[in-house]
Amino acid sequence: MKCPSCRTRELVVITMKVGAEQVALRTCSSCDLRYWEGLDGQLALESVLALVGGR
């Protein structure tokens, strides 16, 4: 998947299970775009941190 921001590089995708939810961090090494996705779409960083805190 190409970066939706700069469209020059492929995104690096790191998937992990946080609490009971599967999440993915997508990042671009060219423009430094970073965002999280869950099963229902894009997640705010605060939502991911809340999952970690809910352990």
Biopython code that builds the backbone (N, CA, C, O; Angstrom):
import numpy as np
from Bio.PDB.StructureBuilder import StructureBuilder

atoms = [
    (1, "MET", "N", (0.847, -1.170, 0.000)),
    (1, "MET", "CA", (0.000, 0.000, 0.000)),
    (1, "MET", "C", (0.900, 1.244, 0.000)),
    (1, "MET", "O", (1.767, 1.388, 0.861)),
    (2, "LYS", "N", (0.690, 2.120, -0.953)),
    (2, "LYS", "CA", (1.444, 3.380, -1.028)),
    (2, "LYS", "C", (0.961, 4.346, 0.054)),
    (2, "LYS", "O", (-0.191, 4.297, 0.486)),
    (3, "CYS", "N", (1.864, 5.220, 0.477)),
    (3, "CYS", "CA", (1.524, 6.237, 1.474)),
    (3, "CYS", "C", (0.432, 7.145, 0.909)),
    (3, "CYS", "O", (0.581, 7.660, -0.199)),
    (4, "PRO", "N", (-0.664, 7.354, 1.647)),
    (4, "PRO", "CA", (-1.738, 8.224, 1.152)),
    (4, "PRO", "C", (-1.357, 9.708, 1.184)),
    (4, "PRO", "O", (-2.033, 10.532, 0.568)),
    (5, "SER", "N", (-0.294, 10.048, 1.887)),
    (5, "SER", "CA", (0.117, 11.445, 1.989)),
    (5, "SER", "C", (1.090, 11.843, 0.882)),
    (5, "SER", "O", (0.810, 12.761, 0.112)),
    (6, "CYS", "N", (2.231, 11.158, 0.799)),
    (6, "CYS", "CA", (3.255, 11.544, -0.179)),
    (6, "CYS", "C", (3.224, 10.689, -1.450)),
    (6, "CYS", "O", (3.747, 11.098, -2.487)),
    (7, "ARG", "N", (2.621, 9.520, -1.372)),
    (7, "ARG", "CA", (2.490, 8.591, -2.498)),
    (7, "ARG", "C", (3.824, 8.168, -3.129)),
    (7, "ARG", "O", (3.859, 7.753, -4.288)),
    (8, "THR", "N", (4.919, 8.274, -2.367)),
    (8, "THR", "CA", (6.216, 7.898, -2.917)),
    (8, "THR", "C", (6.738, 6.570, -2.396)),
    (8, "THR", "O", (7.548, 5.926, -3.063)),
    (9, "ARG", "N", (6.301, 6.152, -1.236)),
    (9, "ARG", "CA", (6.824, 4.931, -0.612)),
    (9, "ARG", "C", (5.699, 4.005, -0.191)),
    (9, "ARG", "O", (4.550, 4.409, -0.012)),
    (10, "GLU", "N", (6.083, 2.745, -0.041)),
    (10, "GLU", "CA", (5.179, 1.769, 0.550)),
    (10, "GLU", "C", (5.165, 1.993, 2.062)),
    (10, "GLU", "O", (6.190, 2.338, 2.650)),
    (11, "LEU", "N", (4.020, 1.798, 2.681)),
    (11, "LEU", "CA", (3.915, 1.926, 4.131)),
    (11, "LEU", "C", (4.507, 0.695, 4.807)),
    (11, "LEU", "O", (4.384, -0.422, 4.304)),
    (12, "VAL", "N", (5.146, 0.909, 5.946)),
    (12, "VAL", "CA", (5.553, -0.180, 6.815)),
    (12, "VAL", "C", (4.375, -0.438, 7.742)),
    (12, "VAL", "O", (3.824, 0.495, 8.326)),
    (13, "VAL", "N", (3.989, -1.699, 7.878)),
    (13, "VAL", "CA", (2.828, -2.043, 8.708)),
    (13, "VAL", "C", (3.284, -2.985, 9.820)),
    (13, "VAL", "O", (3.868, -4.038, 9.563)),
    (14, "ILE", "N", (3.007, -2.587, 11.050)),
    (14, "ILE", "CA", (3.327, -3.406, 12.219)),
    (14, "ILE", "C", (2.009, -3.734, 12.898)),
    (14, "ILE", "O", (1.313, -2.837, 13.373)),
    (15, "THR", "N", (1.661, -5.017, 12.949)),
    (15, "THR", "CA", (0.403, -5.424, 13.578)),
    (15, "THR", "C", (0.691, -6.024, 14.956)),
    (15, "THR", "O", (1.721, -6.662, 15.173)),
    (16, "MET", "N", (-0.238, -5.803, 15.867)),
    (16, "MET", "CA", (-0.090, -6.341, 17.217)),
    (16, "MET", "C", (-1.457, -6.456, 17.871)),
    (16, "MET", "O", (-2.425, -5.816, 17.459)),
    (17, "LYS", "N", (-1.507, -7.274, 18.880)),
    (17, "LYS", "CA", (-2.727, -7.409, 19.665)),
    (17, "LYS", "C", (-2.551, -6.579, 20.929)),
    (17, "LYS", "O", (-1.613, -6.798, 21.696)),
    (18, "VAL", "N", (-3.450, -5.631, 21.144)),
    (18, "VAL", "CA", (-3.414, -4.764, 22.316)),
    (18, "VAL", "C", (-4.704, -5.013, 23.085)),
    (18, "VAL", "O", (-5.798, -4.736, 22.591)),
    (19, "GLY", "N", (-4.568, -5.528, 24.272)),
    (19, "GLY", "CA", (-5.755, -5.948, 25.010)),
    (19, "GLY", "C", (-6.404, -7.074, 24.233)),
    (19, "GLY", "O", (-5.754, -8.079, 23.945)),
    (20, "ALA", "N", (-7.658, -6.927, 23.891)),
    (20, "ALA", "CA", (-8.371, -7.939, 23.114)),
    (20, "ALA", "C", (-8.512, -7.538, 21.651)),
    (20, "ALA", "O", (-9.171, -8.233, 20.878)),
    (21, "GLU", "N", (-7.896, -6.422, 21.264)),
    (21, "GLU", "CA", (-8.088, -5.887, 19.916)),
    (21, "GLU", "C", (-6.820, -5.977, 19.071)),
    (21, "GLU", "O", (-5.719, -5.720, 19.556)),
    (22, "GLN", "N", (-6.990, -6.345, 17.804)),
    (22, "GLN", "CA", (-5.899, -6.364, 16.833)),
    (22, "GLN", "C", (-5.766, -4.957, 16.245)),
    (22, "GLN", "O", (-6.739, -4.413, 15.722)),
    (23, "VAL", "N", (-4.573, -4.365, 16.324)),
    (23, "VAL", "CA", (-4.341, -3.032, 15.781)),
    (23, "VAL", "C", (-3.110, -3.056, 14.887)),
    (23, "VAL", "O", (-2.271, -3.951, 14.996)),
    (24, "ALA", "N", (-3.007, -2.070, 14.005)),
    (24, "ALA", "CA", (-1.860, -1.964, 13.104)),
    (24, "ALA", "C", (-1.358, -0.528, 13.101)),
    (24, "ALA", "O", (-2.139, 0.419, 12.995)),
    (25, "LEU", "N", (-0.048, -0.383, 13.218)),
    (25, "LEU", "CA", (0.590, 0.917, 13.056)),
    (25, "LEU", "C", (1.090, 0.977, 11.622)),
    (25, "LEU", "O", (1.831, 0.097, 11.184)),
    (26, "ARG", "N", (0.692, 2.000, 10.897)),
    (26, "ARG", "CA", (1.135, 2.199, 9.515)),
    (26, "ARG", "C", (1.999, 3.450, 9.496)),
    (26, "ARG", "O", (1.602, 4.494, 10.013)),
    (27, "THR", "N", (3.188, 3.341, 8.896)),
    (27, "THR", "CA", (4.126, 4.451, 8.906)),
    (27, "THR", "C", (4.865, 4.563, 7.574)),
    (27, "THR", "O", (5.119, 3.562, 6.904)),
    (28, "CYS", "N", (5.203, 5.793, 7.203)),
    (28, "CYS", "CA", (5.921, 6.068, 5.956)),
    (28, "CYS", "C", (7.312, 6.587, 6.304)),
    (28, "CYS", "O", (7.446, 7.538, 7.073)),
    (29, "SER", "N", (8.337, 5.972, 5.747)),
    (29, "SER", "CA", (9.707, 6.403, 6.033)),
    (29, "SER", "C", (10.085, 7.659, 5.251)),
    (29, "SER", "O", (11.107, 8.279, 5.542)),
    (30, "SER", "N", (9.288, 8.036, 4.277)),
    (30, "SER", "CA", (9.599, 9.218, 3.474)),
    (30, "SER", "C", (9.054, 10.497, 4.098)),
    (30, "SER", "O", (9.804, 11.455, 4.285)),
    (31, "CYS", "N", (7.774, 10.528, 4.420)),
    (31, "CYS", "CA", (7.165, 11.764, 4.931)),
    (31, "CYS", "C", (6.856, 11.701, 6.426)),
    (31, "CYS", "O", (6.371, 12.678, 6.995)),
    (32, "ASP", "N", (7.133, 10.552, 7.074)),
    (32, "ASP", "CA", (6.942, 10.362, 8.513)),
    (32, "ASP", "C", (5.470, 10.322, 8.933)),
    (32, "ASP", "O", (5.162, 10.542, 10.105)),
    (33, "LEU", "N", (4.567, 10.046, 8.006)),
    (33, "LEU", "CA", (3.160, 9.844, 8.354)),
    (33, "LEU", "C", (3.054, 8.608, 9.236)),
    (33, "LEU", "O", (3.692, 7.592, 8.960)),
    (34, "ARG", "N", (2.258, 8.687, 10.286)),
    (34, "ARG", "CA", (2.009, 7.541, 11.171)),
    (34, "ARG", "C", (0.549, 7.554, 11.586)),
    (34, "ARG", "O", (0.000, 8.590, 11.964)),
    (35, "TYR", "N", (-0.069, 6.380, 11.509)),
    (35, "TYR", "CA", (-1.437, 6.286, 12.014)),
    (35, "TYR", "C", (-1.746, 4.855, 12.414)),
    (35, "TYR", "O", (-1.099, 3.912, 11.959)),
    (36, "TRP", "N", (-2.746, 4.709, 13.275)),
    (36, "TRP", "CA", (-3.168, 3.421, 13.807)),
    (36, "TRP", "C", (-4.488, 3.022, 13.168)),
    (36, "TRP", "O", (-5.334, 3.869, 12.879)),
    (37, "GLU", "N", (-4.654, 1.725, 12.950)),
    (37, "GLU", "CA", (-5.920, 1.187, 12.449)),
    (37, "GLU", "C", (-6.343, -0.012, 13.279)),
    (37, "GLU", "O", (-5.522, -0.825, 13.702)),
    (38, "GLY", "N", (-7.650, -0.099, 13.499)),
    (38, "GLY", "CA", (-8.252, -1.257, 14.142)),
    (38, "GLY", "C", (-9.183, -1.927, 13.153)),
    (38, "GLY", "O", (-9.166, -1.605, 11.965)),
    (39, "LEU", "N", (-9.983, -2.841, 13.625)),
    (39, "LEU", "CA", (-10.910, -3.547, 12.740)),
    (39, "LEU", "C", (-11.949, -2.620, 12.127)),
    (39, "LEU", "O", (-12.442, -2.881, 11.030)),
    (40, "ASP", "N", (-12.285, -1.541, 12.825)),
    (40, "ASP", "CA", (-13.312, -0.615, 12.345)),
    (40, "ASP", "C", (-12.738, 0.615, 11.642)),
    (40, "ASP", "O", (-13.476, 1.558, 11.359)),
    (41, "GLY", "N", (-11.436, 0.621, 11.358)),
    (41, "GLY", "CA", (-10.829, 1.751, 10.660)),
    (41, "GLY", "C", (-9.790, 2.458, 11.503)),
    (41, "GLY", "O", (-9.255, 1.897, 12.460)),
    (42, "GLN", "N", (-9.512, 3.693, 11.135)),
    (42, "GLN", "CA", (-8.451, 4.469, 11.766)),
    (42, "GLN", "C", (-8.762, 4.772, 13.224)),
    (42, "GLN", "O", (-9.903, 5.070, 13.578)),
    (43, "LEU", "N", (-7.726, 4.693, 14.073)),
    (43, "LEU", "CA", (-7.855, 4.948, 15.509)),
    (43, "LEU", "C", (-7.001, 6.144, 15.900)),
    (43, "LEU", "O", (-5.904, 6.331, 15.374)),
    (44, "ALA", "N", (-7.501, 6.939, 16.811)),
    (44, "ALA", "CA", (-6.701, 8.021, 17.389)),
    (44, "ALA", "C", (-5.681, 7.401, 18.346)),
    (44, "ALA", "O", (-5.942, 6.361, 18.951)),
    (45, "LEU", "N", (-4.537, 8.036, 18.475)),
    (45, "LEU", "CA", (-3.506, 7.547, 19.392)),
    (45, "LEU", "C", (-4.065, 7.377, 20.800)),
    (45, "LEU", "O", (-3.718, 6.418, 21.489)),
    (46, "GLU", "N", (-4.911, 8.279, 21.228)),
    (46, "GLU", "CA", (-5.506, 8.199, 22.565)),
    (46, "GLU", "C", (-6.293, 6.901, 22.749)),
    (46, "GLU", "O", (-6.299, 6.325, 23.837)),
    (47, "SER", "N", (-6.956, 6.442, 21.688)),
    (47, "SER", "CA", (-7.714, 5.188, 21.756)),
    (47, "SER", "C", (-6.789, 3.992, 21.931)),
    (47, "SER", "O", (-7.095, 3.074, 22.692)),
    (48, "VAL", "N", (-5.669, 3.999, 21.238)),
    (48, "VAL", "CA", (-4.693, 2.914, 21.361)),
    (48, "VAL", "C", (-4.100, 2.911, 22.764)),
    (48, "VAL", "O", (-3.951, 1.856, 23.381)),
    (49, "LEU", "N", (-3.762, 4.097, 23.263)),
    (49, "LEU", "CA", (-3.200, 4.186, 24.616)),
    (49, "LEU", "C", (-4.208, 3.726, 25.658)),
    (49, "LEU", "O", (-3.822, 3.138, 26.668)),
    (50, "ALA", "N", (-5.487, 3.982, 25.433)),
    (50, "ALA", "CA", (-6.528, 3.524, 26.353)),
    (50, "ALA", "C", (-6.613, 2.001, 26.361)),
    (50, "ALA", "O", (-6.859, 1.398, 27.406)),
    (51, "LEU", "N", (-6.409, 1.377, 25.201)),
    (51, "LEU", "CA", (-6.393, -0.087, 25.145)),
    (51, "LEU", "C", (-5.239, -0.650, 25.952)),
    (51, "LEU", "O", (-5.399, -1.653, 26.648)),
    (52, "VAL", "N", (-4.083, -0.018, 25.866)),
    (52, "VAL", "CA", (-2.904, -0.458, 26.627)),
    (52, "VAL", "C", (-3.148, -0.267, 28.113)),
    (52, "VAL", "O", (-2.807, -1.134, 28.918)),
    (53, "GLY", "N", (-3.732, 0.855, 28.478)),
    (53, "GLY", "CA", (-4.003, 1.150, 29.885)),
    (53, "GLY", "C", (-5.062, 0.279, 30.483)),
    (53, "GLY", "O", (-5.135, 0.147, 31.705)),
    (54, "GLY", "N", (-5.905, -0.335, 29.641)),
    (54, "GLY", "CA", (-7.005, -1.170, 30.124)),
    (54, "GLY", "C", (-6.621, -2.600, 30.438)),
    (54, "GLY", "O", (-7.491, -3.422, 30.723)),
    (55, "ARG", "N", (-5.347, -2.912, 30.392)),
    (55, "ARG", "CA", (-4.899, -4.281, 30.646)),
    (55, "ARG", "C", (-5.227, -4.743, 32.025)),
    (55, "ARG", "O", (-4.912, -5.877, 32.388)),
]
sb = StructureBuilder()
sb.init_structure("model")
sb.init_model(0)
sb.init_chain("A")
sb.init_seg("    ")
for serial, (resi, resn, name, xyz) in enumerate(atoms, 1):
    if name == "N":
        sb.init_residue(resn, " ", resi, " ")
    sb.init_atom(name, np.array(xyz, "f"), 0.0, 1.0, " ", f" {name:<3s}", serial, name[0])
structure = sb.get_structure()
